[in-house]
Amino acid sequence: MARFTLVCNECGRRLDEDRTLYVCPSCARKQEPGGPTRGVLATEIAEEDLPRRWPSARLEDPQALAVFLPVRGPGSFFSFAAGGTPLLPVPRLRRELGMPRLFVKDDTRNPSGSTKDRASALVVAKAIEYGYDTVAAASTGNAATALAAAGAAAGVKTVVFVPATAPPAKLVQMASYGAQVVPVAGSYDQAFELSLAACARFGWYNRNTALNPFTVEGKKTAALEVARDLAPEEPDAVVVPTGDGVILAGVAKGFADLVRCGLLRRLPRLVCVQPEGSGAIARALRSGAAAITPEPSASSVADSLTVAAPRNAVLCLKEVRASKGAGVLVGDEAILDAIPRLAAATGLFAEPAAATALAGLLAALEEGLVDREERVVLLVTGTGLKDVPAAARRARIGPPVEPTLDAVAAALS
């Protein structure tokens, strides 16, 4: 087991692991209702336990993963194929954009179809270590689905709080895994607060984004895989669709850990992409503001990125600035346009939140935030099957034809 401590990203206080500990007790007193989570904790592996060379096993192998993560050992993992997704060279998209070193990290291939499986797998593993029998979470859809899938694989009960407006495909998916689904007649932020109260009342383990420190740790595995697959080369920039900010913080943590290990020379720049209708973090980055301004009326076709007050905003701002990265805002029309463009050029069908990565790259190129000769990675976070109606808004399907070759020829012309 790698020894580790929990470190507050705000005050730097160091705390020992405790099954009931989520955030820094001191900084949590600064928490404002409906605001970003204060006192977010990061895990820090002891210097002497850091791996100094890449494991011989693939990174999704429990033996390899355990040396990078805060678990008791390989036996903490259960049979759940999160991670190990491919880094694609996408030659057609490279030619279209004139970017010969562009890559796509295809996280649509995770068990439930999204990056959130990485975090849920680790949180469920920790819940088992701690002796919990139920794990709960609030989500716009993907985190809840990922938790339901991981819980099903591990034999752990799950309760998920989701806005009733979540895409039906996601609701059906999480229910099929056996989760207790609680549709909330309200926003994601309201579902988040309700889940906190329920966990406190019923004694459940809470998986909530940013609140649970192991969500960041689970998501850092995407960065570990990117670096391993590119080695000995290194990424110059990574484009990350951003809602609450935990995926971005996880990617940042993964690269930072590799720098500590001596397996990476420098941090890549992180490009935070958010929808114009839900862009509190990106706006703060663009304006130079020290903190975000919540957006109570947040809305976007990218439901997974829609949040009024991003819970991991404090850490997210810190990490993007440390990487010398930037924030980008994209409109819903650009997001919808990116779905078929990404699919046609790469064979990768993405939901709106995931296609936001391509829309963000196009905006970053226009703004001069990314150079076409750089080694750039797009993190594509979720499959398009999670929100087919959104993709259908750009799909071109002609009317039915008679079953004759002449009719086919006419249609093709």
Secondary structure, DSSP 8 states (H G I E B T S, - for coil): ---EEEEETTT--EE---TT--B-HHHHTT--TTS--SSBEEEEE-GGGS--S--SS-TTSHHHHTTTSSSS-GGG--S---S---EE--HHHHHHHT-TTEEEEEGGGSTTSBTHHHHHHHHHHHHHHHT-SEEEEE-SSHHHHHHHHHHHHHT-EEEEEEETTS-HHHHHHHHHTT-EEEEESS-HHHHHHHHHHHHHHHT-EE--TTTSHHHHHHHHHHHHHHHHHHTTS--SEEEEE-SSSHHHHHHHHHHHHHHHHTS-SS--EEEEEEEGGG-HHHHHHHHT-SS----TT---S-GGG--SS-TTHHHHHHHHHHTT-EEEEE-HHHHHHHHHHHHHHHS--B-HHHHHHHHHHHHHHHTTSS-TTS-EEEEE-BBGGGGHHHHHTT--------SSHHHHHHHH-
